[in-house]
């Protein structure tokens, strides 16, 4: 989720997915990544692991089941695979992370190595590169197209989000590794690349589905093996993904039709008034012309300097290359279990304060407050700028349960300010 609001300038900017995709391709060629000496980082990680507890009679947790029922129609529970464990760790940039794995899969090293790969590639997009020079020379009209078409306006942020989404795809599909012929994480990453699974995610999924299911440790697809050993989505998976995407587009269009045709709002007024209904991603679907299918900006091919060029294979190729090196360097050990929290121990004043590094907008504020209040926890203050939350916990066990509930919603609460440990992941 990206913290931004729609300004009048945004709403006047042209919405043109094809042109936005061409602009990004022009920026990425002839080289998106600049190989440079990587920052020396400690690759030894200590993580904590918590088993996911499914609801009775299902293999899904309450959070997974609720999201499935509310936002993934017509996907069925039988089509969803859940992680068995949630893990938390601090990456080499000092940033708290949450990931998921299955105990019959490739293990906790995959989410860790995925995150380290993201950090490494963000560094390769850093200042002083040829990409940085091309972005600086971008004309105002092109910037206007990106502002009017994309959720993240700045080109560097668009590329960074694309890298992160490639990592999500790899870590999320690793939940299905037991159903593939690949037996190591490096083999699995190369198999996903060679089987064009990254492209399938970019073109078949819709953005919010990937982000939201990833945060909940679930994946709504199956994998089948071809005779040549590559993998693919079976027909039922493709049918379900298309139906979910169509339902999301339909929801966005219904909101816009009601606002503009029945309530007499302009497009800008409708997007501003129904911001929560449309959210940040559905806003883009709401602006699609009738009958137009949304296309992934990175997946579209363009003629650049007389050759066909697409950003997606460049990102995927580099991501897999770096991941296969870093997975061998990352050492993951489990943190020793701490003492069981008790219900009859008072909460210290400092334990009423915690931070949520990935709280980025007012929607997040309302969600976090709603989760706590639904558990009978009084919320004294939530400050979006500092990511600081003050809540009246009844006991350490009550606090631990609240943190678990927030993690079920995709947030990563930490007991100390992220500013005390966070370093700039851009290098």
Secondary structure by P-SEA (a helix, b strand, c coil): ccccccccccccccccaaaaaaaaaaaacccccccccccccccbbbbbbbbbbbcccccccaaaaaaaaccccccccccbbbbcbbbbbbcccccccccccccccccaaaaaaaaaaaaaaaaaaccccaaaaaaaaccaaaaaaaaaccccccaaaaaaaaaaaaaaaaaaacccccccccccaaaaaaaaaaaaaaaaaaccccaaaaaaaaaaccccbbbbbccccbbbbcaaaaaaaaaaaaaaaaaaaaaaaaacccccccaaaaaaaacccccccccccccccccbbbbcccccccccccbbbbaaaaaaaaaaaaaaaaaaabbbbbcccccccccccccccccccccccccccaaaaaaaaaaaaaaccccccccccccbbbbbcccaaaaaaaaaaaaaabbbbbccccccccccccc
